Structure formats: C-alpha cells, structure tokens
Amino acid sequence: MPLARASWFTVVGVCAIAAVSFAVSGYTGYTIVLVAVGLAAAVNLLPPP
C-alpha cells in the first residue's frame, strides 16, 4: 500500500473515532464537521476512473 493511501486511511479513521467520541459527548456540531471532513478525505480512497 502506498504511503499516500495509508495516510488517507489514517485521516478517515481518526475522523471516525473523533466523530463518535464527540457524538457520545453531545457535541453535535463538531460531530457533523468531523463526518464531513472524513467523507471528504474518503473521496481520495476511491479508485481512479
């Protein structure tokens, strides 16, 4: 696995963990932002057309 792809997986994973953590704590706004950032990072994991 190339380093660039591994780093995107790391970003998506960190965003997912943080989003769940903030959701449990009751911070809805931060949760939505973290989910959006995670989805934006996940776009880089899609196969090229």
Secondary structure, DSSP 8 states (H G I E B T S, - for coil): --HHHHHHHHHHHHHHHHHHHHHHHT-HHHHHHHHHHHHHHHGGGS---
